[in-house]
Amino acid sequence: MAFCPNCGASTTGRFCGTCGATIQPDGGTPPPPPPGQSTGAGASQMPDNMAGALCYLLGPITGILFLVMEPYSRKREIRFHAWQSTLLFGGLMAASIALSMFSVFLPGFIAVLLGFLMLFASVASFAAWLFLMFQTYNGQKVVLPVIGPIAEQKA
C-alpha cells in the first residue's frame, strides 16, 4: 500500500485521492503519526512537567532515580527538581531521625514538646510536598530559599 507524502493518506495509483499530490513509484512515505504521538526511541518519554513532578513523589528515592535515568538526567530542569527533592526530603528525613534519637535523652516535658514540634514539621513537609508536585506539574518552577540555589548549581 502506498501513502501520500503530502497528506499521509493511503493511495492506489499515481495521484492521491485526498489532496491530488503525485505519488512516487517507490510508494511514497508512511503516514505521519496521529496527533499527540511520536515515533522512534523517544516515544515512551514523558513530558518534562510530569517527570519534574515525579521527582518529588518519593522524596530522595525518586530524586536520585531521575538523576541517573536517561534521558531525564540530561535535562537541566528535571535535574533541578531531582536535586531539590533529594536535598529537601533527604535533609528532612535525616533531621527527623536525629531528633527522634535525641529525644530519648530529654526529660518528659521537653520530649513531649519536641514531639509536637516534629508533628508540626511533618504536616508542613507534607504540605510542601503537595505544593511542589502541583506547581511543578503545572510548569511553574519553585526555588526554595536555601536548597533551591544549591540545586540550581548542581543541575
Buried (B, 14 or more C-beta within 10 A) or exposed (E): EBBBBBBBBBBEEEEBEEEEBEBEEEEBEEBEEEEEEEEEEEEEBEEBBEBBBBBBBBBBEBBBBBBEEEEBEEBEBBBBBBBBBBBBBBEBEEEBEEBEEEBEEBEEEEEEEBBEEBEEBEEEBEEBBEEBBEBBBEEEEEEBEEBBEEBBEBB
